Amino acid sequence: MKKKLKAVLYYVVLFLLVGVFLFSAWMMYSEIRVYEQEKKANEELNQYVSVPESVQTQEQTIQKDPFPVVDFDSLLSINKDCIGWIYIPDTNVNYPIVQTTNNDYYLKRLFDRKWGNSGTIFLDAENDSSFTDRHSILYGHHMKNKTMFGNVEDYERQEYAEERPVGYLVTLDARYEIHFFAGYVTDALNDCWTLDFMNDTDFEVWLNNSKERSAFESEITPDVSDHIITLSTCSYDIADGRFVLLGILVEKES
């Protein structure tokens, strides 16, 4: 009887171990598939953007126009929700931006609207698509392979922030430099996603608080007349954490 019981227990344990192994293998395969799906989708999108390169001479390095050149006509033919493109040199941030009527749709949909865990970079549904609000928010996933907004949390490090002080935003009608001045880890209940401010004083207090919370120091001091953009992504440092990177939008001539 004991031998039979041991045999049964042996096969039960074996079955459980095989089950755990198969589940782990499936999870690993699913994760790899997500990254491969996103990689393929991004490679297809790259044909619609041209990123500038520096020209090296014997005397100096000459920077061409730093803004990416975007084929919005082609992007709009794929997805009418496209409103812009964001690019941060020396990072993986080089993506189209979309906006729709809610903040859930593009969390799990790629630019072509097909289902995909990596999602798409999107502007808050409450923001004006012209980026003329006092505060505009872009959301993107923190992918483990550092794609999407995976590099955003690297701005926790002073050296990283100093080496990448400016990003670029191109819309259908305008071009903006993004001068980053603050970035920090927070929880989902923080006021960093505030879009409406009662007056200049409230906005000034909010800006000052953002500077004080920043993980890196910046010589940039935002003013109440500035238009602010926040790049928001998940953070694994705390439970239900977020990392937000704030910058001043400076419009440039086309």
C-alpha positions, 0 to 999 in steps of 0.5 A, spaced: 500 500 500 505 504 501 509 503 495 502 504 491 502 511 495 509 513 493 508 511 486 502 516 486 505 521 489 511 521 485 507 521 479 503 527 482 509 531 483 512 529 476 506 532 473 506 538 477 513 539 475 512 538 468 506 543 468 510 548 471 516 547 466 511 547 460 508 554 463 514 557 464 516 555 457 510 558 454 511 564 458 518 565 455 515 564 448 510 569 449 514 574 451 519 573 446 513 573 441 511 580 444 518 583 442 519 580 435 512 582 434 514 589 436 521 589 433 517 587 426 512 593 427 517 598 428 522 596 423 516 597 418 515 604 421 522 606 420 521 607 413 517 613 414 522 617 418 529 619 417 533 621 423 539 626 422 546 624 423 552 628 424 557 630 419 564 629 421 570 634 419 577 634 420 576 640 424 569 639 428 563 635 428 557 639 424 550 637 427 545 637 421 538 639 422 536 635 428 529 634 427 527 627 424 523 628 417 517 624 418 512 622 412 506 623 415 502 622 409 504 615 409 503 614 417 496 617 416 494 612 411 495 607 416 492 610 422 488 616 422 490 617 429 497 619 428 498 626 431 506 626 431 513 623 432 517 623 438 525 622 437 530 622 443 537 622 440 542 616 443 536 612 446 530 607 443 525 613 443 523 614 436 516 613 435 509 615 432 504 618 437 497 617 436 491 620 440 484 617 441 478 618 445 480 614 451 487 612 454 486 604 454 485 603 447 493 604 445 495 600 451 495 594 447 495 596 440 500 597 435 500 603 430 496 599 425 491 597 431 493 590 431 493 587 438 500 587 441 502 588 448 508 593 447 502 598 445 503 605 442 506 611 444 499 616 445 497 623 448 492 623 453 485 623 451 484 630 454 490 634 451 489 638 445 493 634 439 496 641 437 500 640 444 498 647 446 496 646 453 500 648 459 501 640 460 501 635 455 502 627 457 505 622 453 504 615 455 508 609 453 510 602 456 517 600 459 519 594 455 524 590 458 528 590 452 529 598 453 524 599 447 518 604 447 519 608 453 524 603 456 530 608 456 526 614 460 527 611 467 534 611 465 534 619 466 534 617 474 542 618 472 545 625 472 550 623 467 545 620 462 540 626 463 546 631 462 548 627 455 541 627 453 538 634 455 534 635 448 528 631 445 524 632 439 517 632 437 514 633 430 507 634 429 503 635 422 504 643 423 510 644 428 516 642 430 518 642 438 525 641 442 524 638 448 528 641 454 528 636 459 528 639 466 526 634 471 524 626 472 522 622 478 519 615 480 512 616 483 506 612 484 499 612 480 496 617 485 501 623 485 499 629 482 504 629 476 498 627 471 494 634 473 492 637 466 488 643 469 490 648 473 486 654 477 491 659 476 498 661 474 500 660 482 497 653 482 501 652 476 508 655 479 507 651 485 506 644 481 512 646 476 517 647 483 515 641 486 516 637 480 523 640 480 524 638 487 522 631 486 527 630 480 532 625 480 537 629 476 539 636 477 538 641 471 539 648 470 533 649 466 527 653 470 520 652 467 516 658 467 508 659 468 508 661 460 512 655 458 508 649 455 510 642 459 510 635 456 511 629 460 513 622 458 510 617 463 512 610 463 512 604 468 517 603 474 519 597 477 522 601 483 516 601 487 509 597 487 505 600 482 510 605 480 511 610 474 517 614 472 515 621 469 520 625 465 518 633 464 520 637 459 519 644 456 516 645 449 520 650 445 517 651 438 522 651 432 521 654 425 520 649 420 
